[in-house]
Amino acid sequence: MILRSGDEDARGLAEAARASGALDFAISTAQRMLRDAQHQAAMLPRNKYSEALDAVCSTLIEVVGQFRT
């Protein structure tokens, strides 16, 4: 539907996702998965790579949260 439709159809689909709670569910799921990844990564030896992974997860949790209505 989106591939053959215009902006108005895409907005309608986005609104339906918000109204049904699907968007909030997807955001919550993504944030939970990112926190789980941080928890697992915390078991790794601390170094610049594990710290970078933690920072990426924190940033993504924040960015994904911005889509919440």
C-alpha positions as CSV (number, residue, x, y, z in Angstrom):
1,M,0.0,0.0,0.0
2,I,2.7,2.5,0.9
3,L,4.8,1.8,-2.2
4,R,1.9,2.9,-4.5
5,S,0.3,5.5,-2.3
6,G,1.0,9.1,-1.3
7,D,1.9,10.9,1.9
8,E,-1.7,11.0,3.0
9,D,-1.9,7.2,3.0
10,A,1.3,6.9,5.0
11,R,0.0,9.4,7.5
12,G,-3.2,7.4,7.8
13,L,-1.2,4.3,8.5
14,A,1.0,6.0,11.1
15,E,-2.1,7.4,12.9
16,A,-3.7,3.9,12.9
17,A,-0.5,2.5,14.4
18,R,-0.6,5.2,17.1
19,A,-4.3,4.8,17.8
20,S,-4.0,1.0,18.1
21,G,-1.1,1.2,20.5
22,A,1.2,-0.6,18.1
23,L,3.7,2.3,18.0
24,D,4.0,2.5,21.8
25,F,4.4,-1.3,21.9
26,A,7.2,-1.2,19.3
27,I,9.0,1.7,21.1
28,S,8.7,-0.1,24.5
29,T,10.0,-3.4,22.9
30,A,12.9,-1.6,21.3
31,Q,13.9,0.1,24.5
32,R,13.6,-3.1,26.5
33,M,15.8,-4.9,24.0
34,L,18.4,-2.1,24.1
35,R,18.4,-2.2,27.9
36,D,18.8,-6.0,27.8
37,A,21.8,-5.5,25.5
38,Q,23.3,-3.0,27.9
39,H,22.8,-5.5,30.8
40,Q,24.5,-8.2,28.8
41,A,27.3,-5.9,27.7
42,A,27.9,-4.9,31.3
43,M,29.3,-8.4,31.8
44,L,32.1,-7.8,29.3
45,P,35.4,-6.5,30.3
46,R,35.4,-2.7,30.4
47,N,37.2,-1.2,27.5
48,K,36.6,1.4,24.8
49,Y,34.5,-1.1,22.8
50,S,32.2,-2.1,25.6
51,E,31.9,1.6,26.6
52,A,31.0,2.5,23.1
53,L,28.4,-0.2,22.9
54,D,26.8,1.1,26.1
55,A,26.8,4.6,24.7
56,V,25.2,3.5,21.4
57,C,22.5,1.7,23.4
58,S,21.9,4.7,25.6
59,T,21.6,7.0,22.5
60,L,19.3,4.6,20.7
61,I,17.0,4.3,23.8
62,E,16.7,8.1,23.8
63,V,16.2,8.4,20.0
64,V,13.6,5.7,19.9
65,G,11.8,7.3,22.8
66,Q,11.3,10.5,20.8
67,F,8.8,8.7,18.6
68,R,6.5,8.1,21.6
69,T,3.4,10.2,21.3
